[in-house]
Amino acid sequence: MVVGEAGLGKSTLVNSLFLSDLYKDRTISTASDRINKTTSIEKKSMDIEERGVKLRLTVVDTPGFGDAVNCEDSWRACCNYIDDQFRQYFNDESGLNRKNIQDNRVHCCLYFIPPYGHGLRQIDLELMRRLHSKVNIVPVIAKADTLTAAEVKRLKQRILQDIEENQIQIYQFPECDSDEDEEFKQQDRELKACVPFAVVGSNTVIEVGGCKVRGRQYPWGVVEVENPKHSDFSKLRNMLITTHMQDLKDITEDVHYENFRAQCISQISQASRERGKLKRDSGPALEGVITETDRLLLQKDEEIRRMQDMLTQMQEKLKATASRDSIVNV
């Protein structure tokens, strides 16, 4: 999922990341259209191949986020969409046919931060607070070529400070194994030092010194998208597609989805107990009506009893994960 206000280059960066043109039919809204603009959801799917591995990728864009005069509820569409995908997966997983379950859960959220501010705005903090327990948030500084190297460094420090002060949990890179070689450890340290990623996107091919590169032409020179001295684009792309894709999926499965699943099981269990109490109190007069109305919930009673132990283990795992994240942040 990519989230950020209009004009930050989200579509350009997505096209640059996956070497595609997902938004060729999109029209740019006028200022009058944005007065009452609400956040909407757009899904684009495509097949990509990286190092011989073929993947089915779904990119969820959120046009309209932060564009209206009143942006109080801009976060709502993003949260609802993520919850809906969790709920659909939970329903499929709880059904009888679980062989061909489609995983449409959101495994990563790229949040675009404007380069012209002095840190995170209130709308940024509000969305991150709403999402950080549901999805892996990766903060991205958009259009980083508008800043000098010193300005990028100061803005990164300020953003990380705001994140820590507001107790927001962004995606934490896993620690390297002790038996990894030194070169890999150095790459891992450089990757962690790049957060939040300062990126530049472009789909234009420019010739520089006899070589063709993707970049942006300015009167004073060329910004090369994939040059690590100009942008963190390459590190972000490698992290998303190659090195940390599986870790993003694992955290979604083991932490965010399990948290949602535990809440659903608790709610179903509570609803079943309440309906069982109502059935006992009401006597035989309402027995047939209640059984027919709540058939699905009553059928799951046996499964819920068997899953109580699993629920306890999940909660302990979540507490352990929270403690680990706190230690990492410290």
Secondary structure, DSSP 8 states (H G I E B T S, - for coil): -EE--TTS-HHHHHHHHHTS-TTTT-----TGGGTT-----EEEEEEEEETTEEEEEEEEE-TTTTTSS--TTHHHHHHHHHHHHHHHHHHHHHSS--SS--------EEEEE-TTSSS--HHHHHHHHHHTTTS-EEEEES-GGGS-HHHHHHHHHHHHHHHHHTT----------TTS-HHHHHHHHHHHHT-SEE------EEEETTEEEEEEEETTEEEETT-TTT-SHHHHHHIIIIISHHHHHHHIIIIIHHHHHHHHHHHHHHHHHHHHHHHHHHGGGTHHHHHHHTHHHHHTHHHHHHTHHHHHHHHHHHHHHHHHHHHHH-
